């Protein structure tokens, strides 16, 4: 069965409203239901069950996009937990406590992991807030909350630098769980002198992160084609 929008692409899902087949590039998710573009637009045109973007902001002390580009945020991000706290994410306190606790206990490896993870999380939160504010100003609809964390426009130089440390490229792209897992394993292997496993992990992370980045850019390219 082919997609209703792309006759040359195999469909993977059906729309919850019209039951027509759509491919993975066209499916839109909202409230755990799948929709095609036309049905989702019609749903909001009728004014039913509008996504309240303001509720997403209740967990954050959001600043304006102009303020979020203040150089202060880059300075704060070099102290684990400070930038998330500044942006209103209470998890920043956890990063701050863990970092100094590891330093006091001379657990330098875990202190480094905490610093790197907090560093990328700070920018991920900043990016999420900017996306929410942009959508608020333009009255756009959030169809998938996970997309708020995805870095859909990665800087080439920043990505290459991040890919040199296993897990960091994933953190930069917005995949925090996988990034933290690989980052922790890499430093643990180094601390245990398991150099072979560290090298294997490095090569896997390097290749897989480039694959994920290319998929993100491909998806963005297809979305731009569909919009035009």
C-alpha positions as CSV (number, residue, x, y, z in Angstrom):
1,X,0.0,0.0,0.0
2,X,1.4,3.4,-1.0
3,X,1.2,6.7,0.9
4,X,-1.7,9.0,0.0
5,X,0.7,11.9,-0.5
6,X,3.6,9.9,-2.1
7,X,2.5,7.3,-4.6
8,X,6.0,5.9,-4.9
9,X,6.6,5.4,-1.2
10,X,5.3,2.5,0.8
11,X,2.9,3.4,3.6
12,X,3.5,2.4,7.2
13,X,0.5,3.8,9.1
14,X,-3.1,4.7,8.7
15,X,-4.7,8.0,9.7
16,X,-6.9,7.7,12.8
17,X,-9.6,9.9,11.1
18,X,-9.8,9.0,7.4
19,X,-8.1,5.6,7.7
20,X,-6.0,6.3,4.6
21,X,-2.4,5.0,4.4
22,X,0.5,7.3,5.0
23,X,4.3,6.9,5.1
24,X,6.5,7.6,8.1
25,X,7.4,11.0,6.7
26,X,3.8,12.1,6.6
27,X,2.4,10.7,9.8
28,X,1.7,13.3,12.6
29,X,1.2,12.2,16.2
30,X,-1.1,13.9,18.7
31,X,-2.4,12.6,21.9
32,X,-1.1,9.1,21.0
33,X,-3.1,9.1,17.8
34,X,-1.8,9.2,14.2
35,X,-3.1,11.6,11.6
36,X,-2.4,12.7,8.1
37,X,-1.8,16.4,7.4
38,X,-5.3,17.1,6.0
39,X,-7.2,15.5,8.9
40,X,-5.0,17.2,11.5
41,X,-5.6,20.6,9.9
42,X,-9.3,20.0,9.7
43,X,-9.4,19.0,13.4
44,X,-7.8,22.3,14.4
45,X,-9.9,24.2,11.9
46,X,-13.0,23.0,13.8
47,X,-11.5,24.3,17.1
48,X,-11.5,20.9,18.8
49,X,-8.8,19.8,21.4
50,X,-6.3,22.5,20.6
51,X,-2.9,22.0,22.1
52,X,-2.3,24.5,24.8
53,X,1.3,25.5,24.3
54,X,1.2,27.6,27.5
55,X,1.0,24.5,29.6
56,X,4.4,23.4,28.3
57,X,5.8,26.7,29.7
58,X,4.4,26.2,33.2
59,X,7.4,24.0,34.1
60,X,9.9,26.7,32.9
61,X,10.7,30.3,33.7
62,X,10.9,31.1,30.0
63,X,12.8,34.2,28.8
64,X,12.3,35.9,25.4
65,X,14.3,34.6,22.5
66,X,16.4,37.8,22.5
67,X,17.3,37.3,26.2
68,X,18.0,33.6,25.7
69,X,20.8,34.7,23.3
70,X,22.4,36.7,26.1
71,X,26.2,35.8,26.5
72,X,25.4,35.1,30.2
73,X,23.9,31.8,29.3
74,X,27.2,30.6,27.8
75,X,29.0,31.6,30.9
76,X,26.5,29.9,33.2
77,X,26.7,26.7,31.2
78,X,30.3,26.1,32.2
79,X,29.1,25.5,35.8
80,X,27.0,22.2,35.8
81,X,23.4,22.8,36.5
82,X,23.5,26.6,36.4
83,X,22.0,27.2,32.9
84,X,19.2,24.7,33.4
85,X,18.4,26.4,36.7
86,X,18.5,29.8,35.1
87,X,16.1,28.6,32.4
88,X,13.7,27.2,35.1
89,X,14.6,23.5,34.9
90,X,14.9,22.2,38.5
91,X,16.9,19.2,37.3
92,X,19.8,21.7,37.2
93,X,20.1,21.5,41.0
94,X,20.7,17.7,40.7
95,X,23.6,18.3,38.2
96,X,25.1,20.9,40.4
97,X,25.0,18.8,43.6
98,X,26.3,15.7,41.8
99,X,29.2,17.6,40.2
100,X,30.6,19.0,43.4
101,X,29.8,15.8,45.3
102,X,31.9,13.8,42.8
103,X,34.7,16.4,43.1
104,X,34.7,16.2,46.9
105,X,34.9,12.4,46.7
106,X,37.7,12.5,44.1
107,X,35.5,10.8,41.6
108,X,36.9,12.8,38.7
109,X,35.5,10.5,36.0
110,X,31.9,11.0,37.2
111,X,32.5,14.7,37.6
112,X,33.6,15.0,34.0
113,X,30.5,13.0,32.8
114,X,28.2,15.2,34.9
115,X,29.8,18.4,33.5
116,X,29.5,17.2,29.8
117,X,26.0,16.0,30.2
118,X,24.8,19.2,32.0
119,X,26.6,21.3,29.3
120,X,24.6,19.8,26.5
121,X,21.4,19.6,28.4
122,X,21.6,23.4,29.0
123,X,21.6,24.1,25.3
124,X,18.9,21.4,24.7
125,X,16.6,23.2,27.2
126,X,17.4,26.6,25.6
127,X,16.6,25.2,22.1
128,X,13.3,23.7,23.4
129,X,12.2,27.1,24.9
130,X,13.1,28.9,21.7
131,X,11.0,26.4,19.7
132,X,8.0,26.8,22.0
133,X,8.2,30.6,21.9
134,X,8.5,30.6,18.1
135,X,5.4,28.4,17.8
136,X,3.5,30.6,20.3
137,X,4.2,33.7,18.3
138,X,3.3,32.1,15.0
139,X,0.2,30.2,16.3
140,X,1.7,26.9,15.2
141,X,0.6,23.5,16.5
142,X,2.8,21.1,18.4
143,X,2.1,17.6,17.0
144,X,5.0,15.7,18.6
145,X,6.6,16.9,21.8
146,X,9.7,14.8,21.2
147,X,10.5,17.1,18.2
148,X,11.1,19.9,20.6
149,X,14.3,18.3,21.8
150,X,15.7,17.4,18.4
151,X,18.3,19.6,16.9
152,X,17.0,19.8,13.4
153,X,19.6,22.3,12.3
154,X,23.0,21.1,13.7
155,X,26.0,23.2,13.1
156,X,28.6,21.2,11.1
157,X,31.6,22.3,13.1
158,X,29.9,21.8,16.5
159,X,28.7,18.4,15.5
160,X,32.1,17.2,14.3
161,X,33.7,18.4,17.6
162,X,31.0,16.7,19.6
163,X,31.4,13.4,17.7
164,X,35.0,13.1,18.9
165,X,33.8,12.1,22.4
166,X,31.4,9.1,22.4
167,X,27.9,10.1,23.3
168,X,28.4,13.9,22.9
169,X,27.1,14.0,19.3
170,X,23.9,12.3,20.5
171,X,23.6,14.9,23.3
172,X,24.1,17.7,20.8
173,X,21.4,16.2,18.5
174,X,18.9,16.0,21.4
175,X,19.1,12.2,22.2
176,X,20.0,12.6,25.9
177,X,19.4,9.0,27.1
178,X,21.6,7.3,24.5
179,X,24.2,10.1,24.7
180,X,24.5,9.8,28.5
181,X,24.8,6.0,28.3
182,X,27.6,6.0,25.7
183,X,29.4,8.9,27.4
184,X,29.4,7.0,30.8
185,X,30.5,3.7,29.3
186,X,33.4,5.4,27.4
187,X,34.9,7.1,30.5
188,X,34.3,4.0,32.6
189,X,36.2,1.9,30.1
190,X,39.0,4.4,30.1
191,X,39.2,4.5,33.9
192,X,39.3,0.6,34.0
193,X,42.0,0.6,31.3
194,X,39.7,-1.3,28.9
195,X,41.2,0.6,25.9
196,X,39.8,-1.9,23.3
197,X,36.2,-1.5,24.4
198,X,36.7,2.3,24.5
199,X,38.0,2.3,20.9
200,X,35.0,0.1,19.8
201,X,32.6,2.4,21.5
202,X,34.3,5.4,19.9
203,X,34.0,4.0,16.4
204,X,30.4,2.9,16.9
205,X,29.4,6.3,18.3
206,X,31.2,8.2,15.5
207,X,29.5,6.2,12.7
208,X,26.1,6.0,14.2
209,X,25.9,9.7,15.2
210,X,26.6,10.7,11.6
211,X,23.9,8.3,10.4
212,X,21.4,9.8,12.8
213,X,22.4,13.4,11.8
214,X,21.9,12.5,8.1
215,X,18.4,11.1,8.9
216,X,17.5,14.3,10.7
217,X,18.6,16.4,7.8
218,X,16.8,14.1,5.3
219,X,13.6,14.4,7.3
220,X,13.9,18.1,7.4
221,X,14.5,18.2,3.6
222,X,11.4,16.1,3.0
223,X,9.3,18.3,5.2
224,X,10.4,21.4,3.3
225,X,9.4,19.7,0.0
226,X,6.0,18.8,1.4
227,X,5.4,22.3,2.6
228,X,6.2,23.7,-0.8
